[in-house]
Amino acid sequence: MGFKLRNLLRCRRGVSAVVSNVILTGAVIAVALFVFNWMQYRASNYNTEIGVAINSDVNKLKERVAFEYVFYNRTTPYNVSAYLMNSGTVGNVTVQAVYIRDSTNALVMTSTNPTLKFFNDTTMPKQYLDISQEGYFQITSVSLVADSSYTIQIVTGRGSIFVNTFKA
């Protein structure tokens, strides 16, 4: 038995195969750990991104804007005033765009980022409506036909669309 062990230790061919297998196994383990960490990082980022997208969609669904009153001033400077209330369960409702259409649905005018004001005519510093907050905006230099029906459409910063009909 001792003779076979000595012969095995003298034989270098078996040792080089074992060393190369150990090196190859170590390299495979290192690459596997790298891939595992990379996949864990990507999955974590994906979960964060999907969570942000879902929260954004949920907030969009919770957004509600009520038109309290829409008024067209028939005297110069011919402006449309829209009085709004955030009746939803989410705050920070911004008005990104306003569209006014006539009864044939033809676009009469477009306005972007109108200035929101409090009812006492002071400008809202943050330009958004919080929960249950009221405010208004004016669109000036709008020529509308008297006693005709029009629709006013607002698009919020989250992409929600709210429409109301008024008479000029």
Phi, psi and omega in degrees: 000319179296326180295319181293324180293320178295320179294323180293320180291329179284334183283113183275342181297319180291325181291318181294325177292320179294316180297316180294323177293321178295317179296315180297317178296319177298318179295318179296318179296318179297315178295320179297318177296320178297313180296320178299313179296319179296316179294322178296319177297314180296319179295321178295315177297319180297316178298319178296314181296318181292324177296318178296317180296318180294317178298321178296317179294321179295317178296324177296320178291330181278349183284129178220127176238126179255132172279117177277323182193140173235127186232135175250121178274112184282354177259163181305133016263023177053073182243156175252126177249129178242121180261123188238159173219134174279102182259011180270188181252017178228142181266191178057047179271114179256153175255110183271323183212150178230133178235134174243128182236150178274186185293342176268006181071016175282138181288122180267317179200159179227142175220142178244145178046060178293153181280118176279138181230154170284166181295340177274013175076010175269146182287137176290125184295326184262354176057039171211161178260126174277177180302129180066011180274146179246154177189181179211166172221159178236140172247119184264165177058049179249117179265112179239155179277129182299144178062022175256152179271141179222157173244140175246132182235129174246145176243126182274172179297334178273355178096005177287149181239131179232136187232144176216151178253142177217165180248131181283000000 
